[in-house]
Amino acid sequence: MEVVEPGLVAKPKSMASGHDERVISREELATRLEDRALVILNVMPKETYADGHIPGSINLPVAEIEAKARALISNLAQEIAVYCAGPT
């Protein structure tokens, strides 16, 4: 997964195949929390997600993306904002 800004990352190549990637700022994300066209994907471990996360985000730990992304996200072509706690 490519880190494009601390805390925000680009879509994993497996999910973004053939789709544009762009950086979304924290400010833009905050204004779009109610936007149903945007999937907010939290890739932190389940324990970290339980401790606090962006409201409405889906938790899908990095290690589980390949196995579970298609089951959790019905349309992988829609806009997906992926975030984490930062580079690890």
N, C-alpha and C positions, 0 to 999 in steps of 0.2 A: 504494500500500500504506500503511495507516495504522499509525504507530508508537504502540504503547500502553504501552511501557516500554522503556527503553534495552536493546537486545539482543533484545527479544521483540516481535513484531508480530502484528497481527490477520491473519486470512486475507484475501487479496486479494478484492475484491468479486466478481470473476469466478469465484472458487472457492467463495465463501461464500454465493452467492445462495440465499436461503431458509433458511439455517442460522444458528444462534446463534453469536455470537462472544463470547469471554470472555478475560480475562487469565489466563495461567498463570504462576505464579512460578517462579523458577529452582529453588527447593526442591522444588516439586511435580514439575517436569520431571525433576529428579534421581531422585526416587522412582519415576518411571514409565519409566525408560529400557528396562526389559525388557517393558513393556506392549505387546503386539502390536496392541492396539486403537488405539494412538496412532501416527500417522505424524509423525516429526520431520523437518521440511523446512528445510534450510539454503539461504538465498537469496543467499549471497555468491558472488563470482566463483569459478570453478573453481580458480584459483591459490591463493586464500585458503583454500578448502576443503581443498586438498592440504596446506597448511601446518598444518592442525589443525581438528578439528571434533568435534561430539558423536558418540560412538560410535553406530552404527546410523542416523544421519541420512542423508537423501537430499539430494544437491546439485542444486538447480534455480535457477540464477541468475535474478534478477528479470527480466532482459531476455528470458528464455526461458519464463517461466511460461505465457503465453497459448498458445504453440506446443506445449509439451511436457508440461504438467501432467497431462492426461488419459492420456497414454501411460505416465507414471511412477507415477501414483497410481491404482490400479484403482477405488477407491471414494472419490470426492470428498465423499461425505456423512459419512465417518468423521471422527473427531476428528483435526485436523491442528495441530501446534504449529509455527509458522513463526518462525525466528530469523535474525538477522543480526548484524553487528558493531556496530550502532547507527545512528542517523541519519547520513545522508551528504548 
